[in-house]
Amino acid sequence: MNQSELSRPPRASYSYDYPRPSVTVDIILFTFHEDRLKVLLIRRSHAPFADRWALPGGFVNIDEDLEEAARRELNEETNVSDVYLEQLYTFGDPDRDPRGRVITVAYFALLSNDQVNQLQIRGASDAGEAAWWDIYALPELAFDHARILHYAVQRLRWKLEWTALGFLLLPAEFTLSELQRVYETVLHEPLDKRNFRRKMLAADVLEETGNLREGDHRPAKLYRFTAKAIELEQARRRFP
């Protein structure tokens, strides 16, 4: 222990007259499943908004890091763990929570279709139920979660256009048609097949795997994101 630590008063000895708002975390977990962009929601068991669907989340403990709290809440309420998390935004409207002054820090996460098929989603803690919802067919959400989700969708669209983040929504190997469906669904607009393929291949983020996908028509080539593209995206997450 150095001299500054020895001279520092214990945290509990500080007292101040300013208000102490509560802090929560909310998690937007996206996946591309059954050709739909979906988000994981929980049905609240308690007031306020009992029986209303909401984003997974909860209050930050006094000794918790924000991301640690987000991972804990996600696991407690949905049984999901070990996912990519990125801090999205802080929402602090004074009237956003009827329980009092609550500031929430939102995170968003992405899961591939393969990961979703291996999960056993369940509602727990104060979540009576957990389920995947199509983002274009949502129920009425609790609190300001509709606004938070809208913000997250806009962030995802931006990232899909400007980064290689799409690899987190796809299986390890995929066809160009499958990749295009992800882009069209997330961006919510049709894309010209020829232009899409030309731009994706010119971006130098894909490589052929040498494998083929059999179907009703001629076999389709399978691609994957290059190791360099994934490495750059992972570095971008560490140093945003």
N, C-alpha and C positions, 0 to 999 in steps of 0.2 A: 504494500500500500504506500503510495507516494504522499508527499507533504500536503498537496492540495486536497486529496481524499481525506486525510486526517483532519483537516481544518473545515471541511464541508459539513454543515449541520445536517442531522438526519432529516429525510424528506418529511417525516411526520411532524417536524417542528415548525414547518412553514404554515402560515395561515393568511388568507387574503379575503377581501370582501367582494370579489367579483363572482358573478353567477357561475355555476358549474353544470354546463349542459351534459347530458348523457351522450355516449358515442356508441353507435352500432355499426355493423358491417352487413352488407347485402351482396349476394353472389348471383350473377347471371351466368348460367351454365348452358352453353349452346352445343348442339350437335346437328349433323346432317344425317337424317334417318328416314328411310322409306321415301326418299326424294323430297323431303320436307326439312326446312330449317326449324328446329325445335328448341324450346327452352324448358328447363326443369323448374317446376313450381311445386309449392307445398300448400296444403290446405290447413289454415290456422285452426288450432284447437281451442284457443282462448280469446277473450276480448283484449283489445279492440279488434274489430273485423273478424269475429269468430265465424268459421266455416267459409271465409273468403279465401280465394287463392292469392298467393303472395310469393315473392322471391325468398329463397332460403336465406337465413341470416339471424342476427341476434346481437345482444349487448356484448361489448368488449370488456373483459375482466381487467381489473386494475393493474395486474402484472403481465398483461399480454401485449405482444406486438400485434399490429393490425392484421398482417397477413396470417399470423398464427391464429388469431381469432376467426378469420374468414375460413380457414381450413378446418378448424374445430367445429364451427357451426355447420358447415357443409356436410361434414361427416356425421355429426349428431343427428341432423334433420333428414338426411337423404341416404346415408351409408356410402357416399362417394368420397374417395380420397385419392391422393397422388395424381392431381391434375395440374395443368398449366394455369396459373392465375396471374392476372395483370390488373393493377389498380386502374380503375376507370375514371372516377370523378368523386368529388365530395358534394353532397346535397344537404343544404342547411336552411331551407325555408322554415321560418319560425313556427308555422302552423302545420308542418308536414306530419306530425304525430300527435294524436289527441291526448297522449299520456303526459306530455310536457315538452320541454325543449330538448329535442333529440337530433343530433347531427349524424348522418350516416356516410360511411366511406364504401363506395361500390367497387366490386371486383368483377371481372368477367373471365370465364374459363371456356375452353373448347375441348370437346371429346370427339373422337372418330367413331364411325359406325361400328367398327370392330370392338372398340372399348365399350360402347353402349350394350352390345349383344352379350358381353361378359359380365355386366353389372347386375346386381340384385338391388334395384332401387326400392327403398322402403321409407315410409314416414316414421319419425321417432322424435323424442324430446317433446317439444310443444307443437310438432307438425303431425296432424292426424293422418295425412296421406301425402304421397309424393308422386308426381306423374309428369310425363313429357307432353308439352302442348305445342302445336303448330303456332308460330309467331304471328301468322296472319289469321288466326282463328282463336283469339284469346278470350278468356272470361274476364269479368270485371275484377280488377286487382285491388288489393289493400293498399293503404297509405298512398304514397306517390310513386308506387312501383311501376305504373304504366309509363310515367315520364322517364324513370331510370332505365327501363327496358328499351324505350325508344332511343335514348342516348347510346345505349350499348349496341343496338343494331346499326346506328350510324357509324360508330367506331369500327365495328366489324366490317362494314362495307368499305370504309376507307382503307383499312388494313389489307383487305383482300385485293384491292386495286393496286396498292403501292408496296406490298411486302409479300413474302412467301409463306405467310401465316396459314394459307389454305391447307398445307400439309397436315395440320392438326385435325382437320375435319374429314380427312380421307384415309382409306386403308393404305397399307404400305405400297401396294401396286394398284393402278387404276387405269382405265382407258381415258382418252381425251374427251369422249362423250360424257363420261361420268364427271370429269373435271369441269366441263362446261355446265353441266346441270347444277353443280355446286355454285358456280359463279352466277348463273341466271337466277337461282333461287334466292341467294343472299342479296344480290343487287336488285332483285324484283323487276327484271326486264329481260326480254329476249336478246340474244347475241348472235350475230352472223357467224355461222359455223366456220367458214373459210377464214375470215378475219381473226376469229378467236384462236384457231389453231396456229395461224401464222405468227400472231403476237406472242403466244405462250412459248412456242418453240424458239422464236428469236430472242426471248428474254433470257435464255441460257440457264433456266432453273430446273429443267426436266431432262431426264435421260431414259432411253429405252432399257427395259429389263431383259429383253430377249425372250420373254414369255408372251403367250397369246391368250386371249379370252374367247372361248368358243361360244357361238350363238346361232341364231337362225340364219344370219347372213355370213359373210366371210369372217374369219377370225380377226379380232381387233388387237392391235399391239398394246401391251401394257407398259406404263411409264411409272416413274417414281421421281420425287424431288431429289435433286443432286445433293450430295453431302455438303457441298459448299453453300448452297442455298439455305439448307437447314441450319448450318453452323452460323451463317450470317444472321438469320432470324433469331436464333438463340442468343447471340451476342447482343442483338438489338434489344432483347428483353432484359438482359443484364444491365445494359447501358442505354436506357431510353433517351 
